[in-house]
Amino acid sequence: MKSKWPNADQWLKVCNIDLQHFHGGTLNGNDSRKLLKSVDKLRAIYLINCPDFVAGFDALNDFVASSFGNELRTDFQQNCARFEAMYKRLEIPVTSQNFA
């Protein structure tokens, strides 16, 4: 994301999230979920700079909400397909680290 939008860290600041240096400069699970729940902040502030990332994070949030819980929601397959399509559109290489 930073390669296409150098000010991507601003979204983290708006959401009061810090990268965890002891996690290699990434986010922990709680902060990742908090960030996904804050897609509206990204959309409101930065839609012009990164519309595909806004749509991708929105799709990931919908997929997580529909499939991570005690029961799968009926729309989880559509949400999975939507996220997959958005992820491919971003042209981010798929590695095992993306899904660790």
C-alpha positions as CSV (number, residue, x, y, z in Angstrom):
1,M,0.0,0.0,0.0
2,K,2.8,2.4,0.9
3,S,4.4,1.9,-2.6
4,K,1.2,3.3,-4.2
5,W,0.3,5.7,-1.4
6,P,3.3,7.0,0.7
7,N,1.1,8.5,3.4
8,A,-0.6,5.3,4.2
9,D,0.6,5.6,7.9
10,Q,-1.9,8.5,8.3
11,W,-4.7,6.0,8.5
12,L,-3.0,4.2,11.4
13,K,-2.6,7.6,13.2
14,V,-6.2,8.5,12.7
15,C,-7.2,5.2,14.2
16,N,-4.7,5.5,17.1
17,I,-2.9,2.3,16.0
18,D,0.9,1.8,16.2
19,L,2.9,-0.8,14.4
20,Q,4.2,-3.4,16.8
21,H,8.0,-3.4,16.4
22,F,8.3,-6.7,18.3
23,H,6.0,-8.2,15.6
24,G,8.4,-7.1,12.9
25,G,6.7,-3.8,12.3
26,T,3.3,-5.3,11.7
27,L,-0.1,-5.2,13.5
28,N,-1.3,-7.6,16.1
29,G,-4.7,-9.3,15.7
30,N,-6.6,-6.8,17.8
31,D,-5.2,-3.8,16.0
32,S,-5.8,-5.5,12.6
33,R,-9.4,-5.9,13.4
34,K,-9.7,-2.4,14.8
35,L,-8.2,-1.1,11.5
36,L,-10.7,-3.1,9.4
37,K,-13.5,-1.7,11.5
38,S,-12.2,1.8,10.6
39,V,-12.5,1.5,6.9
40,D,-15.0,4.3,6.9
41,K,-12.3,6.7,8.2
42,L,-10.0,5.6,5.4
43,R,-12.9,6.1,2.9
44,A,-13.7,9.6,4.3
45,I,-10.2,10.9,4.2
46,Y,-8.3,9.1,1.5
47,L,-10.7,7.7,-1.1
48,I,-9.1,9.8,-3.9
49,N,-5.6,8.5,-3.1
50,C,-6.4,4.8,-2.8
51,P,-9.9,3.8,-4.0
52,D,-8.8,0.2,-4.7
53,F,-7.3,-0.2,-1.2
54,V,-10.5,1.2,0.4
55,A,-12.6,-1.3,-1.6
56,G,-10.1,-4.1,-0.7
57,F,-10.2,-3.4,3.0
58,D,-14.0,-3.1,2.9
59,A,-14.2,-6.5,1.2
60,L,-11.8,-8.0,3.7
61,N,-13.8,-6.6,6.6
62,D,-17.1,-8.0,5.2
63,F,-15.4,-11.4,4.7
64,V,-14.0,-11.5,8.3
65,A,-17.4,-10.4,9.7
66,S,-19.2,-13.1,7.8
67,S,-16.9,-16.0,8.4
68,F,-15.0,-15.6,11.7
69,G,-17.3,-16.4,14.5
70,N,-19.4,-19.1,16.0
71,E,-21.4,-19.6,12.7
72,L,-20.9,-18.7,9.1
73,R,-23.2,-16.1,7.7
74,T,-25.1,-17.0,4.6
75,D,-23.2,-14.4,2.6
76,F,-19.7,-15.6,3.5
77,Q,-19.0,-17.2,0.0
78,Q,-20.0,-14.0,-1.8
79,N,-17.8,-12.0,0.6
80,C,-14.9,-14.4,0.1
81,A,-15.2,-14.1,-3.7
82,R,-15.4,-10.3,-3.5
83,F,-12.3,-10.1,-1.3
84,E,-10.4,-12.5,-3.6
85,A,-11.3,-10.3,-6.6
86,M,-10.3,-7.1,-4.9
87,Y,-7.0,-8.7,-3.6
88,K,-6.1,-9.7,-7.2
89,R,-7.0,-6.3,-8.5
90,L,-4.4,-4.7,-6.1
91,E,-1.7,-6.9,-7.7
92,I,-0.1,-7.7,-4.4
93,P,2.0,-10.9,-4.6
94,V,0.4,-13.8,-2.7
95,T,2.8,-15.3,-0.2
96,S,2.3,-17.5,2.9
97,Q,3.2,-14.4,5.0
98,N,0.0,-12.7,3.7
99,F,-2.1,-15.3,5.5
100,A,0.1,-16.2,8.5
